[in-house]
Amino acid sequence: IKETGTQKRPSIKMNAFATAMLLCMAAAVTAAASDSTPLPVAIMHGISADSSSLDFMAGFIANKTGAYVKNLEVGNGVWDSFFMPMNKQVEELCREIKADTKLAGGFHLLGVSQGGLSTRAFVERCNDPPVRNYISWVSPQAGQFGVPVVQDDCVKVLRNASLCYWLDDIMNHVSYTEAEKLVSFAQYWKDPYNLPEYRAKSNFLADINQERADHAPNAQYKANIASLRNFVIVHSNADEVLVPRASSSWGFYAPGDVGRIVPLRERAIFTEDRLGLKTLDERGGLHFFNNSCIHQDYSSPCFQQSFTEAVLPFLV
């Protein structure tokens, strides 16, 4: 009897071992299937536009990656892209992203032009659900000093060229607080000849860039940016909308001197690591790409080539 019992025990142990192995294999297969499922992607348009302006980009991403693509909208589109305050746009963006259950497990996020500022602010202030890779496509990350966008796109919205040129002129003659009540782009206006007023009164750009004179750096902003796996920055050498053009790669005018650009790695936001960009760079997570596409190009062969080289590798 003892011999019979002894002979059966190995069989029982082998069955338990085989079951454990099967469970491990099943888990591995499940994990592999999960890893092969592309992470969702959310994209946000810029000023004087609505989500339809990025329909081609959304389809391009979906076709190339197989991912679910959320083409974001805030308010009623074109009008609110001009006249809804940037802080309000970010609040709306946080709610819209949070409400989409398909993004709940995390996602990649891309912002175009003004949308690059509102989406970065989402990462800093909300990041719920969390962003894995963030892409800034020709966005004025360092600020804007000049509004050539007014001459063309503003006319489409306001249907009044004189009013648009008045907006261009008024930006140089009113305080940040007053201007910010008028149009969205006033909230990322940065006057290199009056940086003390910018640091004291800018309620959006100076905040998300950790440049406010009356605020200590926000540790959560830095932690959220540093938590990104990759921060991708796409700059256009042919951009005629951003002033300075280098703003899309985080360069900006030297204080009091529009004849000289200070690149990101020489600016305090980087050297003092106020926002986590230096941390990202040191671990290989900060990436810069250039193209020669015009600012509003989201479909041409130029766009497709640049997007394929600079962005798609970070969406798969």
N, C-alpha and C positions, 0 to 999 in steps of 0.2 A: 504493500500500500504506500509506504514511504517513497519507494522508488517511482511509483506511478505519479505521486504528487510532485516529486522532484522533477520528473520529466515534463510535467505540464507547466511548471513555473516559467521556464524560458519562453514557451509559446505565448504566455500571457504578457511577459515583458516585451517580447517582440511586437505583439499587437499594439501595445501602448506606444512603443517607439514609432511604429509605422503610422499610427494615428497622429502622433505629434509631428512627424515629418510631413504628412499630408496637410495638416493645418498650417505649417510653416510655408509649404509650397503654395497653398491657396492664398495666404497673406501676401506672399511675394508677387503672385500673379495679379492680385488686386492692386497692390502698390504700383506695379509696373503699368497697369492699365490707367491708374490715376495719374502717374507721372506723364503718360503719353497724351493725356487730355490737356489741350492748351489752356492756359490761364485766360480768363476773360480780359477784354480790353475796353477801356472807356476813353472817349475822345471829346474834346471841347473846342468849339469854334472861337473865333476872335470877334473884334468890334465890327460893327456895320454888317453883320452876317447873322445867319441862323444855322441850325443844325444841317439844313439841306446843303450848305456850302461844303460839308465834309462827307456827303453821301458817297462820292467816289472813293475817298480814303477809307471809309468804313467797309465798303465792298472789297476794296483791295486787300485790306487786312484779313477779312473773313476768308477770302479766296486763297490767300497765301498761307494762312496759319490754321484755318478751320476753327478759329476761336469765336466765341460769342462777342459781339461788338456793341457797346452801348454808345450811341451818338447822343451826347448830352445836350440839353437845352435848359436855359434859365429864363424864366419869365416868358415874354412873347417873342423872343428872338431879336430881330434887328433893332427895334426901338429900345428895348431894355438893355441891349449891349452898349448903347450910347448913354442911356439916362438912368439906369439902375445903379446905385452906388456899389462899388466893388465889394465892400464888406457884406452888403446885402446879397450880392451875387454868390459870394462864397457860402453864406448861410443856406441859400437855396440849393447850391451844389451839394453841400453836405447832406441835406435832406434827400435829394434825388438819388444820390449814390447809395445811401443807407437803405432806401426803400426798395432797391432792386436786389431781390434775393439771389439772383444769378451771380452777383458780385460778392456775396457774403463770405466766401472762402478766401478772398484776396484777389487782386487784379493788377494789371498794368494800366498806367494812366498817361495820356498824351494831351498836351495843351498847345494850341496854335495861337500865336500872337498874343492878344489880350487874354485869351483862354489859358495861355501858359502861366500867367500870373494867378488867375483864380484857382487853377488846379494845383499849383504849388502851395497856395494858401490852404487848400483843402488838406494837403499832406501835413502841413505844419499845425493847423488848428484842429483837424478832425482825424484824418487817417483811419477812419472806421467805416467800412472794412479797410484793412491795411493794403497799401500799395507796395508791389514788389519792385518793379522798374518804372521809373518816371522819365518821360521824354518831353523836352521843351523844344518846340519847333518854331524857329524865328520869333521868339518872344522877347519883349523888352525887359528882361530880368533885372537889369541895372537901372532902369528908368527911361523916361522919354523927355527930350528937351526940343520941342518943335512938333508941329502937327500937320505934316503934309497930307495925312489921311483926310484932313478937313476938305481939301480942295476937290476931291473926287467922291469919296464914300459919304461924306457928310451931306453933300448935295442930294444924294439918292434918298437919304433919310428925311432931311428937313425940307427938301425941294425949294431951297432958298439959298443961292450962292452968297448973297450979301450977309445973311445971318451966319453962314459957315465961316466966312472970312472974319467976321466980328468975333467969333469964338476963337479963331487963331490969334487975333490981336489981344483979346481980353486976358488970355492966359499969362501974358507978360505984365499985366497991370493990376491984378487982384491977388489977394492973399490965398494961401493954400486952402484955408478954411472956407472962404467964399467960393473959390473955383470948384472945390470938391462937391459943392451942392449942385453944380450945373451939369457936368458931363463925367462919364466914367474915366476917361483918359486923364482927367485932372488929378485923379487919385494915384497915378503913377508918374506924375510930372516931377522932374527933378532939375532944379535950376542950379547949375554949377557956380553961378555968380551970387547965389544966396543960400548956401547950404545950411547956415544956422536956422533960417526960417523953415526950410525943408525938415530938418531934424526935429524942430519944435512942433510943427503943425501938420505934417503929413500923417494922415490917419490910416493909410493903407500901406503904401510901398515902404515907408520908413519903418513901419511895424514888422512886415514880413521879412524885410532885409536886416532886421535887428540894428537899425540906425537911429532910433528915437533917442533924443537927448534926455528926455525925462523918464525913460524906462530902462531898467536893467534888462540885459538879454533874457529872452524867454527860453528856459532850459528845455521845455517841451518841444518848441519849434526845432531846436537843434537836434534833439533826440530823434524826432520823427524823420528829419531829413537824413540823419546818419543811419537810420534803420533801413533805408532803401538798399536794395542789392546793387542797383545801378541808377545813376542820374546821367541821362544822355542829353547833350546840348547840340542843337543843329543851328548853324549860322549861315546866312546867305551873303555872299560877296556882292550880290546884285540888288540887295534890299534898298529900296528908295522910300520906304515908309518909316522905318525906325530911325530915330535921331538921338544919339549917334547909332550908326549901323552896328557898331561893336557891342551894343547893349545886349544883343541876343546871345553873345558869348561872355556876358557879365563884365565887359569892359565899359568904362565911362570916362567922360571928360575929366581932366585934372581940375581941381578947384580953381575957379576963376580963369580957366584957359581952355577954350573950345578948340584950340589948335593941337592939343595933346591928349591922347587916349591912355588911360591907365588900365592895363590888363588885369584880369581877375586876380592872378597870383601875386600882384603887387598891391592889392587893395586890402584894407583892414578886415573886410568881411571874410576874406580868405586867410590872411596872415594870422589874425586873432581867432580864427575858426569860430566865428560868431554863429554860423548857421550849420556847421557840420560838413561843409564842402571840402575842407582840408582833410578831415577824417576820411571822407569817401575817397578822396584822391589818393591818400596814402595807402589805402587798401585796394586800389585799382578799380574803384567803382565810379569814377568821374570820367566821362567820355566826351570829346569834342569832335564835331564833324562840320565840314564846310561844303556848300554847294553854290551854284550860280543861277539858281531859280529865282524868279521874282517873288516878292513877298506873298502875294495872294495865290500862288500856284499850288494847287492841291490835286492836279490830275495829269499834267503834261508828261512827256517822256523824261524831262529833266527831273520832275518830282518823283516819278516812279523809280528812276535809277538811284537817286539820292536816298529815297525811303527804303529801298531794298538793301542798300549798303549800310546805312546808318541806323535804321530803326528795326527792321524785321528780325535781325539776329537777337534783339532783346525782347521779342514778343513770342518766341517759340521756346 
